[in-house]
Amino acid sequence: MLLTGARTIFLPHRIEKWQRGAEGERLTARALKPLESAGWTIRHDLAGQYGNIDHLVVGTSGVFLLETKNWAGCVRVADGKVIIVSPEDPTDEWTMDVGSRVRGAAFGTSEAIKSLVGRGAWVQSVVVIWGRFDQGLIEDSRVVYLHGDRLQNWLTSQRDRISPADVNAIVARLG
């Protein structure tokens, strides 16, 4: 639904879904922005081997591939899968395996870095969730699921994994 002046325009469901997703990506970009002044390099909306990469974050703590999700409903993670409960009907839930896609994208990104700089770098898969996610942070099956409000603190709390020289080499190749 879109309100314009005195009229209400009902948008097709797929357009509302796309708008919700785009808003989630803007929220993630806004949460990441302060990290740039702290020396992190952030790229948004990159073409990847396994589809679009929403955000790629590089710093001495490592390389992080972020997939942003802005789902309606209540979200929880169990057994490596995302479970979403409909806000309209609490008995209606569905399961998504977003983790395997994000892990594949992280592997492809790691391989691309290896071919560009001559050595690999671990790429951490992260699913950033906006909306209701009471668990807040789940590290499961090589994927981190976290609420967007926790993103900045979580990234800055990670230990250093790569040298500044390797960060510079990776960033130089990213363009």
KEKE-3310 file (N, C-alpha, C; in steps of 0.2 Angstrom, whole numbers, plus 5000, padded with zeros to 4 digits):
npx = (5004:5003:5003:4997:4995:4978:4974:4974:4985:4985:4998:5005:5008:5022:5029:5027:5035:5047:5050:5051:5062:5072:5071:5076:5090:5094:5094:5103:5115:5115:5118:5131:5138:5145:5157:5166:5173:5181:5190:5186:5181:5168:5156:5142:5128:5134:5138:5138:5145:5135:5123:5116:5126:5123:5130:5147:5159:5175:5189:5202:5197:5192:5183:5167:5152:5137:5120:5105:5089:5072:5060:5042:5033:5037:5053:5064:5078:5082:5090:5098:5090:5079:5065:5049:5036:5019:5013:4999:4993:4997:4998:5002:5017:5033:5048:5064:5079:5090:5103:5111:5112:5119:5131:5136:5138:5148:5158:5161:5165:5176:5184:5185:5193:5205:5209:5211:5221:5230:5230:5219:5205:5196:5179:5166:5149:5135:5118:5108:5095:5081:5067:5056:5065:5068:5078:5090:5104:5112:5124:5127:5131:5141:5136:5131:5117:5109:5101:5099:5101:5111:5122:5134:5141:5143:5152:5163:5167:5174:5189:5205:5209:5216:5230:5234:5240:5235:5221:5222:5226:5215:5205:5210:5208:5195:5191)
npy = (4994:5011:5028:5042:5059:5062:5049:5031:5019:5003:4992:4979:4963:4958:4970:4977:4968:4969:4983:4982:4974:4982:4993:4987:4984:4997:5001:4992:4997:5010:5007:5002:5012:5021:5013:5015:5026:5021:5014:5003:4995:4996:4989:4989:4980:4971:4961:4944:4927:4919:4926:4942:4951:4958:4966:4969:4968:4973:4972:4972:4962:4953:4947:4950:4944:4950:4947:4954:4954:4958:4954:4952:4948:4936:4931:4917:4906:4890:4874:4878:4884:4897:4902:4908:4917:4921:4937:4939:4927:4917:4903:4901:4897:4897:4890:4894:4891:4901:4901:4892:4897:4909:4904:4898:4909:4916:4907:4907:4921:4920:4912:4920:4931:4924:4922:4934:4941:4931:4923:4915:4921:4920:4921:4927:4922:4931:4934:4948:4953:4962:4968:4958:4949:4940:4932:4938:4936:4923:4911:4899:4884:4889:4901:4917:4924:4939:4952:4968:4979:4975:4974:4983:4983:4969:4967:4975:4969:4958:4948:4952:4945:4946:4954:4971:4974:4964:4967:4979:4974:4966:4976:4985:4977:4976:4988)
npz = (5000:4996:5001:4993:4993:4995:4991:4991:4986:4980:4980:4970:4978:4976:4973:4985:4993:4987:4989:5003:5005:4999:5008:5020:5015:5014:5028:5033:5026:5032:5045:5043:5039:5049:5051:5041:5043:5053:5046:5039:5024:5013:5002:4992:4985:4975:4960:4960:4960:4963:4963:4968:4979:4994:5003:5006:5017:5023:5033:5046:5054:5045:5031:5026:5021:5018:5019:5018:5026:5027:5033:5035:5050:5063:5066:5068:5071:5068:5069:5058:5049:5043:5051:5048:5055:5051:5052:5052:5054:5067:5066:5054:5047:5038:5031:5027:5019:5019:5023:5016:5003:5006:5011:5000:4992:5000:4999:4985:4984:4992:4984:4973:4978:4981:4968:4964:4973:4975:4987:4998:5008:5022:5021:5030:5032:5034:5039:5040:5049:5049:5057:5067:5077:5090:5095:5092:5090:5082:5080:5068:5060:5051:5047:5052:5060:5063:5072:5064:5072:5080:5072:5069:5082:5083:5072:5075:5087:5083:5082:5075:5060:5048:5040:5039:5026:5018:5019:5012:4999:4995:4995:4985:4974:4974:4969)
capx = (5000:5006:4998:4999:4989:4972:4973:4978:4986:4987:5003:5005:5012:5029:5032:5028:5040:5054:5051:5052:5069:5076:5072:5081:5096:5096:5095:5110:5120:5116:5121:5138:5142:5151:5163:5170:5178:5186:5195:5183:5179:5161:5153:5135:5125:5139:5137:5142:5144:5129:5118:5118:5129:5120:5135:5153:5163:5182:5193:5207:5193:5190:5179:5160:5147:5130:5113:5100:5082:5068:5054:5037:5032:5042:5058:5068:5082:5082:5093:5101:5085:5075:5057:5045:5029:5015:5010:4992:4991:5002:4998:5005:5024:5037:5055:5069:5086:5094:5110:5115:5114:5124:5137:5139:5141:5154:5163:5163:5169:5183:5188:5187:5198:5211:5211:5213:5226:5235:5229:5212:5203:5190:5173:5160:5142:5131:5112:5106:5088:5077:5060:5056:5070:5069:5084:5095:5111:5113:5130:5125:5132:5145:5132:5129:5111:5109:5097:5102:5103:5118:5127:5140:5144:5146:5158:5169:5170:5178:5196:5209:5211:5220:5234:5232:5242:5230:5215:5223:5226:5208:5201:5212:5205:5187:5189)
capy = (5000:5017:5033:5048:5064:5059:5043:5025:5015:4996:4989:4972:4960:4958:4977:4979:4964:4972:4989:4981:4972:4988:4997:4983:4986:5004:5001:4989:5002:5015:5004:5001:5019:5023:5009:5017:5031:5017:5010:4997:4996:4993:4989:4987:4978:4968:4955:4938:4921:4915:4931:4948:4952:4964:4971:4966:4972:4971:4975:4968:4957:4949:4949:4948:4944:4951:4946:4958:4952:4962:4950:4953:4942:4934:4927:4913:4902:4883:4869:4881:4886:4902:4900:4915:4916:4926:4942:4939:4921:4914:4896:4900:4898:4894:4889:4896:4889:4906:4900:4888:4902:4914:4901:4897:4916:4917:4903:4910:4927:4918:4910:4926:4935:4920:4923:4941:4943:4926:4919:4915:4924:4917:4926:4925:4923:4935:4936:4953:4953:4968:4966:4955:4943:4940:4928:4943:4933:4915:4908:4892:4881:4894:4907:4921:4927:4944:4958:4974:4984:4972:4973:4987:4981:4963:4967:4978:4965:4952:4948:4953:4939:4947:4959:4978:4973:4959:4971:4984:4971:4965:4982:4987:4973:4977:4994)
capz = (5000:4996:5002:4990:4994:4998:4988:4993:4980:4983:4975:4969:4983:4974:4973:4992:4995:4984:4993:5010:5005:4998:5014:5024:5013:5016:5035:5034:5024:5037:5051:5042:5037:5054:5051:5036:5046:5057:5042:5036:5017:5013:4996:4992:4979:4970:4956:4963:4956:4966:4963:4970:4986:4996:5006:5007:5022:5023:5038:5048:5057:5040:5025:5028:5016:5022:5015:5022:5025:5030:5033:5040:5054:5068:5063:5072:5068:5071:5064:5052:5044:5046:5051:5048:5057:5048:5057:5051:5057:5070:5065:5047:5047:5033:5033:5022:5019:5016:5025:5011:4998:5008:5012:4993:4990:5003:4996:4978:4985:4994:4978:4969:4982:4980:4961:4963:4977:4976:4993:5000:5014:5025:5020:5035:5029:5039:5037:5044:5049:5051:5059:5074:5078:5097:5097:5091:5087:5082:5076:5067:5054:5047:5046:5058:5059:5068:5071:5061:5077:5083:5067:5070:5088:5082:5068:5079:5092:5080:5082:5069:5056:5042:5040:5035:5019:5015:5018:5006:4993:4994:4994:4979:4969:4974:4965)
cpx = (5004:5001:5001:4993:4983:4970:4977:4979:4988:4992:5003:5010:5020:5032:5033:5034:5047:5055:5054:5060:5073:5077:5077:5088:5099:5097:5102:5116:5121:5119:5129:5142:5147:5157:5168:5175:5183:5190:5192:5181:5172:5159:5146:5133:5130:5136:5141:5141:5137:5123:5121:5121:5126:5125:5141:5157:5170:5186:5198:5203:5191:5186:5172:5155:5140:5125:5108:5093:5078:5061:5048:5036:5037:5047:5062:5072:5083:5085:5095:5097:5082:5068:5054:5038:5025:5013:5002:4989:4996:5003:5002:5013:5027:5044:5059:5076:5091:5102:5114:5117:5119:5131:5140:5142:5147:5160:5166:5167:5176:5187:5190:5193:5205:5213:5214:5220:5231:5234:5222:5211:5197:5184:5168:5154:5138:5124:5109:5098:5085:5070:5061:5060:5072:5076:5090:5101:5111:5119:5129:5127:5136:5142:5130:5122:5110:5104:5101:5105:5110:5123:5134:5144:5147:5152:5164:5171:5174:5185:5199:5211:5216:5224:5232:5234:5237:5223:5216:5223:5219:5205:5204:5209:5198:5186:5186)
cpy = (5006:5023:5039:5053:5061:5052:5037:5021:5008:4993:4982:4969:4960:4965:4979:4975:4967:4978:4987:4978:4978:4992:4993:4984:4993:5005:4998:4994:5008:5013:5003:5007:5021:5019:5011:5022:5028:5013:5004:4999:4992:4994:4986:4985:4976:4962:4950:4932:4918:4920:4937:4948:4958:4969:4966:4971:4969:4975:4970:4962:4952:4951:4946:4949:4945:4951:4949:4955:4956:4959:4953:4947:4941:4929:4923:4908:4895:4878:4872:4884:4892:4901:4907:4913:4922:4931:4942:4933:4917:4906:4895:4902:4894:4894:4891:4894:4895:4905:4897:4893:4907:4911:4900:4904:4918:4913:4905:4917:4925:4916:4916:4930:4931:4921:4930:4943:4937:4921:4920:4919:4921:4923:4923:4927:4926:4936:4942:4954:4959:4966:4962:4948:4943:4936:4933:4941:4926:4914:4901:4890:4886:4900:4911:4925:4933:4949:4964:4978:4981:4972:4976:4984:4974:4963:4970:4974:4959:4953:4949:4946:4940:4954:4966:4977:4969:4963:4976:4980:4969:4971:4985:4983:4974:4983:4999)
cpz = (5000:4996:4998:4990:4998:4995:4991:4987:4983:4977:4975:4975:4982:4974:4980:4995:4993:4988:5000:5010:5004:5004:5019:5022:5015:5024:5036:5032:5029:5043:5050:5041:5042:5054:5046:5039:5051:5053:5038:5029:5016:5005:4996:4985:4973:4966:4959:4959:4957:4966:4966:4977:4988:4999:5007:5011:5023:5029:5041:5052:5052:5034:5027:5023:5019:5017:5020:5020:5029:5030:5038:5044:5059:5066:5069:5068:5072:5066:5058:5047:5048:5046:5052:5050:5054:5053:5057:5055:5060:5069:5058:5048:5041:5034:5026:5024:5016:5018:5019:5005:5000:5009:5005:4991:4993:5000:4989:4979:4988:4988:4974:4972:4981:4973:4960:4967:4978:4982:4995:5007:5016:5024:5025:5032:5035:5036:5042:5043:5052:5052:5066:5074:5085:5099:5096:5088:5088:5077:5074:5060:5049:5045:5052:5056:5065:5067:5068:5066:5080:5078:5068:5076:5087:5077:5071:5084:5089:5081:5076:5066:5050:5043:5037:5028:5015:5014:5012:4999:4991:4991:4987:4973:4968:4969:4969)
residu = (MET:LEU:LEU:THR:GLY:ALA:ARG:THR:ILE:PHE:LEU:PRO:HIS:ARG:ILE:GLU:LYS:TRP:GLN:ARG:GLY:ALA:GLU:GLY:GLU:ARG:LEU:THR:ALA:ARG:ALA:LEU:LYS:PRO:LEU:GLU:SER:ALA:GLY:TRP:THR:ILE:ARG:HIS:ASP:LEU:ALA:GLY:GLN:TYR:GLY:ASN:ILE:ASP:HIS:LEU:VAL:VAL:GLY:THR:SER:GLY:VAL:PHE:LEU:LEU:GLU:THR:LYS:ASN:TRP:ALA:GLY:CYS:VAL:ARG:VAL:ALA:ASP:GLY:LYS:VAL:ILE:ILE:VAL:SER:PRO:GLU:ASP:PRO:THR:ASP:GLU:TRP:THR:MET:ASP:VAL:GLY:SER:ARG:VAL:ARG:GLY:ALA:ALA:PHE:GLY:THR:SER:GLU:ALA:ILE:LYS:SER:LEU:VAL:GLY:ARG:GLY:ALA:TRP:VAL:GLN:SER:VAL:VAL:VAL:ILE:TRP:GLY:ARG:PHE:ASP:GLN:GLY:LEU:ILE:GLU:ASP:SER:ARG:VAL:VAL:TYR:LEU:HIS:GLY:ASP:ARG:LEU:GLN:ASN:TRP:LEU:THR:SER:GLN:ARG:ASP:ARG:ILE:SER:PRO:ALA:ASP:VAL:ASN:ALA:ILE:VAL:ALA:ARG:LEU:GLY)
# end
